[in-house]
Amino acid sequence: MIRERTFAVDGDDIALLDRSGDALPLIFIHGNSVSKECFGGLFDAPVLAGNRLIAFDLPGCGASSDARNPQGTYTLPGLGRLLVSIIKALELDRYVLVGWSLGGHLAIQSLLNGAQPEGIVLTGTPPCGPDPTEIAATFLPVAGSEMMSMENPTDEQRAAFARLVCAPSEPSADMLMAVERSDGRLRKRLFEHIFATPDMEPQRTTIARWTQPFALIQGRDEPFFDPAALDHLRWGRLWRGGTQWIEGAGHAPFITKPGGYAGLLKAFADEVTRS
């Protein structure tokens, strides 16, 4: 059974989907300017039927409220703290974080805010920054990506971003609505804070020293960065020793290839449970 809930977290109203299950809970964290609905194919995946699945809308996205304090909340540390507050509100002892794109950066950031997951799955997330030079060298200047830091993109820029995220599939009506609804202040403030706070711990440092396993589940045709570079980073513990590839998929393989993605996610969660 899937419960739709909205509850107050750090002063903001957070919308959440919570599907019951006896196996290890999986917490899904969505990317820039979209919503929890993007994980619908995984909620329907038979292989994950036994797991408790949780997906929520970040402040300024989906059915959640815009941030009451955008200057403080719309930053990596602010959203990392909010993620930890959600975990505490759900009273979870053991769980896996599944971070997609921005959501993966937040999963890494949450480790600095006290999160203690059994494992983390990253998809479409190159651990980098806050050094602007490193960020610029990591991300590719593809058409549609410019919206990720814009407060007031045009309708054409929103549509190009949605197509890029969902390729090779076309974006659904729900995806287009989510991009339209998203609070542009989140995008603008997020990058403002990153570039203005060079003393934040580099994400490469965080992943290298964390002792629980990371899984990299990645679409082969990732448009935003070179995914082959992920294997060359220094990881504390990398599941199966390298990236797990999904062919024929881009930035969001759980949308275009939900069955293959769910199978890898289940294998990782089961292995973490046994460890």
N, C-alpha and C positions, 0 to 999 in steps of 0.2 A: 504494500500500500504506500502511495506517495502522499505525503502531507505537504501542503503549501502553508508556510508560516511567515509572518512578519513580526520581528521583535526589535526592541531598542538595543543598540550596541554603541557604546561610547557617544550617545546622544543622537545617533542616526538610526533611521528605520531601515532595517536590512531584510529583504525578501529572500526566502530560502525554500528549496525543495529538499525533502528528507524522505528517502525511501527505506523502509525497514529491511533488515537482513541480519542474520546471525554471524556472517563472516566479517572479516576486518573492514571497518568503515573506510571509504574512499571519499576525500573532500576535493571537489573540482573547483578550480579558480580560473575564471575566464580572462580573456585578453582585453586589450585596449578597445573601448567604445562599443562593446558588444554586450552579451548578457548570458545568464545561466542556461537559457534555452538552447544554446549551441551544443550542449552536452546531451540532448534528447536521445540521440542514437545510442548512447552508452546506457542510458536508463532502460532502453528497450532490448539491450543485448542479452540473449539467453545465458551466455557464459558468466555474466555478472549477476545472475538472479539471486544468488545467495548472499551477496555483499550489501551492507548498508551503504547507500549512495547519497551524498549531500552535495548540493550545488547552490551557490548564493550569488546575488547580484552585488557587485561593488557599489559603494555610494556613487551617485551620479549615473548609474546604469540600470537598465531594466526597470523592475518594479520597486527598487530601493529608492529612498529619498536622495536628493542632492545633499552633499555634505553640509552640515550646520556650520562647520569651521573649515572652509575649503583650503585656507592657507596651511593649516596643520594636517588635515586628513589627506589631501591630494598630493602626497609625497610618498616615496618608498617607505621611510620609517613610519609614517602615519598609517598607511595601508597595511604594513606589516604588523603594527600593534593591533589594528582592527581585526586582522585574521586571527591573531592569538586570542583576542576577546571573544570571537565567535566560537573558537574551539572550547574555551572555558565555559561559555554559556551552554554549549551542547554536552558538557561534562564527559568529554571523550578522554579515555586513558591511552588507547592505542588507535592509530589511524595512519593512513598514507595520504600525503598531499599530491594532487595531480595538477600541476601548473602549466597552463598554456600561454605562450607568448608573455605578455606582461604578467599574467598569473604565475608563470615560472619564476620571474624575478621576485615576485612577492613571496613565493614559497621560500626562496633562498634568504630573502630579507627577514622573514619571520623567525629564522634560526637565531638571529641577533636579538630578537624580541622575546625569546623564551620558548618558542615552539619546540616540541620534542616528538616529531613524527617517527614512525618506524622506518619510513623510506619516503623518497620524493621522486615523482615522475616528472620529467621536463619534456615539453613538446614545443617546438618553435621558439626556444629560449636560448640565446647564446649568453652565458654568464660574462658580463663585461661592465665596465664603468666603475665609479662615476667619472673617470677621466674622459673629457670630451673627445680627446684625440683617439682613444681606444674605441669609443662608441662610434665615431665617424669611420674608423677603419674597419669596424665589424659589420655594420649594416650597409646594405647595398642601396644605391639611389634609384629605386624602381618607382615607376609611375603609380601613384596611389598611396605610397608610403608617407608622403608629406603630411597627410591628415593627422598622423599619430601625435603631432605636437601642436596642432592648430586649434584655437578656440572657436573660430567661426568659419569652418570650411564651406564651400559651395555645395550645392546638391550634386554636381558632377564629381566633385572630389569625394564626397561620401560614397557615391555609387562605385567609383573606381576603387576605393579602399575595400568595400564589401566584396567586389569581384576578385580582387587580389587575395583576400583572406580565404575565400571559398574555392578558389581555382583548384582543379579543373571543373568543379561543379559551378552552377550559377547560384548566387545567393538567394536564400528563401525570403519570403515576405517578412518572416519574423526577424531574420538577420538585418534586412534593410530598415525595419522599424526600430530595431535596437540601436543601430548606428545613428539614425535620425534622433532618437531620444537622448542619447548620451550627452552628459554635461561637458561642454567644451572647456570649462575651467579645469577639469581634471587633467585633460591632455596638456594644456598650457602650463599649469602649475607643476605637474610631474617633472617636466623637462627643465623648467626654471630652477627647481630645487636641486635636481641632479647636477646641473652645470654650476650652481652657486655653492655647492657643498663638497668640495674636493677631498675633505677629510673623512668622508664616509668610508667604511671598510670596502675594498674592492670585492666584487662578487667572486672573482677568481680565487681570492684568498679564502673566502667562506667555503667554497665547494672543496677546496684542497684539504682543509683541516677537519671537515665534518666526518664523523666515523660511521654513520649509518649509510645504507646504499642509495645511490642515485640510479634511476633508469632513464635512458635517453630513448624515446620512441619518436621517430622523426620521419616525416614525409620526404621522399627522395628528391622531390622537386620544390624544395623550400625556396620561396622567392626573396625573403628579406635578408638572408645572410648565407654564407657558404657552410652548409651543415657538416661537411667533411672536417672542418676545423674543430668540431667538438671533441673528437677523439684525441686531439693533440693537447688538450688542456690537462692540467694536473688535478685529478679527482681523488678524494679520499678513498671512496669505494664506488666503483662503477660496475653496475650489473652486467654480467656476461662479458665484461671487458671492453665494451664498445657500443656504438649506436645500433639500435634495433631499427632497421629500415622498413618502411612501408612503401612499396612501389606504386606508382600511379597516383600519388598523393602529394599535396603541397603543404601549406602552412597549417592546415587543420585536418590531419588525416583521420581523426575520429568523426569528422563530418562526411568525408568522401569515402572512407574505408572503415566504417565503424566495427565491422566484424573482426577484421585483422587487428585493429587497434585494441579492441576489447580482449582478444585472446592473449596478447602480450601483457596487457594490464593485469589480467587475472593471474597469469603465470608469475609475474612479479609479486603481486599481493600474496599469493599462496606461499612463495618462497620466503617472503618476509615474515609471514605468520609462523613458519616452521623454525625460523632462526632464533 
